[in-house]
Amino acid sequence: CVHRETAALPMHALRTRARYGFRRSLAHAASGEVEHACAIAGQLLEVMPAVPSATVNSDVRRLARELSRFRSSRAVRDLQPALARVLVPTHE
C-alpha cells in the first residue's frame, strides 16, 4: 500500500514525502475522493517552502487542475488559498 510506504519515509525526506504524497492526493482526486485528496494535500502544502523541486511543483499544478473539476466542494474551496500561495512564482 502506498500509504504505508509513504508513512515509512524518514521525516527529513521532505522532497520524497511531498512527491509521493501529492501523487497520492492526485490519485484520490482522480477517483473522486476529493475530501481525502484535499486532506493529504493540505498537510503537504505546509512543507512546500522547504521543497524547492520543479517535479513537486509540477505535481501540485496537476493536482490543482484535477481539483478544479470539483470547485463546488467545500474541501476544494478551503484548500484553494494554500494552493494559490504555492503556485504563485516568487521573485526574490
Secondary structure, DSSP 8 states (H G I E B T S, - for coil): -HHHHHHTS-TT-HHHHHHHHHHHHHHHHHTT-HHHHHHHHHHHHTTGGG---HHHHHHHHHHHHHHGGGTT-HHHHHHHHHHHHHHS----
